[in-house]
Amino acid sequence: MSMMRAAAAVLRTFPPETAHGLGLAALRTGLMQPHRRAEDPRLAVRLRRSGLELSNPVGLAAGFDKNAEVFTEMLGFGFGFVECGTVTPLPQSGNPRPRLFRLSRDRAVINRMGFNNEGVEAFAARLEAQPRRQGPVGANVGANKDSIDRINDYVVGVRRVWAISDYVTVNISSPNTPGLRGLQDRGALEELLGRIGEQARALEAASGPRPLFLKVAPDLDDRAIQEIVEVTVAAGQLTGLIVSNTTTTRPESLQDPQRSETGGLSGAPLLERSTAVLATFASALDGRLDLIGAGGVSSAQDVVRKLQAGAGAVQLYSALVYEGPDLVSRIKQDLLRLMDAEGVRTLEELIGVSKG
Ligand SMILES: Cc1cc2nc3c(=O)[nH]c(=O)nc-3n(C[C@H](O)[C@H](O)[C@H](O)COP(=O)(O)O)c2cc1C
């Protein structure tokens, strides 16, 4: 067992949120240290619509580094990009604990954190303190629970992080802020993207363009997906979608007694659903927006599946809980091994041959 895997195993003996806090502290203090190796150029990908160049397609999903404290360390572990947040305009404490659950038997997590974070000013100060970074760092923005104008919260967030992040994600898919997912409905989404678009055009004129993503839920039927595609393409300012956030559904397969906890489910049991929704978005979009695939990724094979479904890159979070931060290096080595075994020279070719 590697040191990092052992460290992850030790952390799992603590309650989940304590473990996360200890993990962040170990990263911040240098107790848990990455040893980044030179990246193999065969892993590089480019998100065309967004103009993002990634040294590899494996990103850290939002929610791990909510306050932008450890993005440098996580890039050091070899992630191709890191998404910080969700951050809200004002600090807020989130839901009462316990609010994070490990479903070990299912290699899954349920969380109902509720956007606990230190607010966008603290977040922005940390990004500003480290302007030169080893890879793209995204800022994922959301709305305060008690806000009287939620759309304005997104506008405030986008405005504050625009010039200091490498991309911005508008998160309307957390199940833990009541009503938030309603922003995915046609009318609300049109209004949201209208107001964000207006702000984005002004920011673009002042400080240049930024890739802009919308993060959606996996709990969408085909009609809802079609509507989101129509509205997001028509809005004009978005460059991509992140598919997906956690699910409020509970697949029959779940074994762990904690499966009935309220919240969003992530990890292995989310792979199938989130990848199916990703594929539906991909066929409806036909290349008009970039896609980042998230949900249940824990291996090179899973990465290949997401790329085959139409993603240009992927993100993961829950698998880190079980595998530790060295997981990303192992996934990259396995991707290179798969490429060697198939006798191909690029990830694109690998996606082609694995399709069979
Ligand atoms: C504990 C936890 C907290 C999360 N917090 C956020 C968040 O603040 N914002 C967000 O957009 N997604 C959040 N997510 C969702 C992840 O970014 C990701 O979309 C989802 O977990 C699926 O990926 P995974 O199966 O690899 O974990 C969170 C996930 C977990 C497990």
The ligand as a Gaussian input file, in Angstrom:
#p B3LYP/6-31G(d) Opt

LIG

0 1
 C      -18.674000      16.053000       0.275000
 C      -19.032000      16.606000      -1.071000
 C      -19.208000      17.974000      -1.212000
 C      -19.534000      18.498000      -2.473000
 N      -19.683000      19.850000      -2.592000
 C      -19.932000      20.370000      -3.822000
 C      -20.014000      21.774000      -3.995000
 O      -19.834000      22.560000      -3.068000
 N      -20.288000      22.243000      -5.241000
 C      -20.475000      21.414000      -6.330000
 O      -20.692000      21.900000      -7.430000
 N      -20.374000      20.082000      -6.187000
 C      -20.113000      19.548000      -4.968000
 N      -20.011000      18.184000      -4.836000
 C      -20.247000      17.320000      -6.019000
 C      -18.955000      16.918000      -6.718000
 O      -18.293000      18.053000      -7.219000
 C      -19.242000      15.939000      -7.886000
 O      -20.008000      16.615000      -8.871000
 C      -20.006000      14.699000      -7.448000
 O      -19.596000      14.281000      -6.167000
 C      -19.813000      13.532000      -8.418000
 O      -18.454000      13.142000      -8.506000
 P      -17.836000      11.918000      -7.650000
 O      -18.786000      10.746000      -7.827000
 O      -16.493000      11.690000      -8.247000
 O      -17.778000      12.388000      -6.251000
 C      -19.686000      17.628000      -3.593000
 C      -19.491000      16.257000      -3.425000
 C      -19.173000      15.730000      -2.202000
 C      -18.965000      14.240000      -2.063000

